């Protein structure tokens, strides 16, 4: 009975490894795209015929390659009848390596990427604090709110 459970767990390893690779992809996309907007909307891309914006769409290349490599390794393991545990390690390692070392690096994306910044009200609150009202009874630093 224990051997059957171990066999099922080993068979599920490549799928679990693919899901871990997908988590690398999603975390990279979240880190790169948080607070940004595309330079042209989807409708604008369709109307102008400019389907690819190289300076912006560059950020999607490594995640797509990472998913394709993970699927390729998974298919290779299935077709060759390889042991699932070592190929699972290869899938996770490939996804991690591609997403952590892939181009563009985050700092170069922030400095040279073709995107618009999205500012939320929460973001502006942390930068600007003008105070509101008059000083209270002469104590320094106290401000009485206006109603």
Secondary structure, DSSP 4 states (H G I P E B T S, - for coil): -HHHHHHHHHHHHHHHHHHHHHHHHHHHHHHHHTTEEESS-HHHHHHH-----HHHHGGGHHHHHHHHHHHHHHHHHHHHT--HHHHHHHHHHHHHHHHHHPSSPHHHHHHH--EEE---HHHHHTT-----SEESSS-TT-EEPP-
